[in-house]
Structure formats: C-alpha cells, structure tokens
C-alpha cells in the first residue's frame, strides 16, 4: 500500500488559495481544478514544501477525515473534479479494479505493457520460425518459457493477436 503524506491543517490564506483554484458549480456538477495538475490530470496543491492531491485535501476539509492510506476516488471519472460529493474512499486495489472495469485505462498489451519481454518484431519472427526452430531454442533466445512460444505461434495469447 502506498505511503501517504499526512495533510497538514491549512491557514485561512492557504484555504483561500485552494478554493480560488476550484471552479465551484452547482451541487451535482463537477467542479474542475484550475491550478497545476499531475500527469493524470488531478489537481496538485503545494502546501509548504510538499505537494498534495487537491482531492485528498478537499476530502479531509469536507468530511473531517484524513484519507490516510486510502485512495480518494472520483465517482464521476473526471480526474480534475473537486466536488466532494463525487468522492469516495477505496483501497488502491479497489480503485484500480474500478478503473479497469470502467475502461478508463485498459490493460496495456503487447510491447506497450511495461513488463513485456517481446516486441511486435520478435513476435513476427517467432511465428515465421514455427516448425523451423524448436520452441525450446526460441524460448532460450528470448528469455521466455516454451509454453509462451507455443501460445504465440498458435496465436493463443490475446495480447499478441494483431501482428
């Protein structure tokens, strides 16, 4: 589980700065963060020398509870949203499951997966060599199992359907 920074108590000046970066709308609308964001589009708020996610700070201000190790999730699936009515707490695993189930970030496949050992070029070569070079030899060459080579050659691996 991720270690989270404890959110400090904010001064009136810091609170004013925070809310100036939120475009507050009606009760049920998304309230977009207009300040700096991270790579996922979530609001970043500098407090002292540390940076916090705006949603976590606003959650604590609204509900009086430090989210601690839990993720503050967005029911609206809108990362810059700061409407506390759109927030919920969940474990990181629960948040990831929700993200994938809602198709917000599909599982990366093929060489786009950071754990991939093979490229599209490798897959094409492995398929071309079917019956010409043993699967065991190819497995050794590419640092994968013989079963993986078989799955690739028989096109049984979903992540390598397209090449």
Buried (B, 14 or more C-beta within 10 A) or exposed (E): EEEBEEBEEBEEEBEEBBEEBBEEEEEEBBBBBEBEBEEEEBBBBEBEEEEBBBBBBBBBBEEEEBBEEBBBBBEBBBBBBBBBBBBBBBEEEBBEEBBEEEEEEEEEBBBEEEEBEBEBEBBEBBBEBBEEBEBEEBBEBBEBEBEBBBBBBEEEBEBBEEB
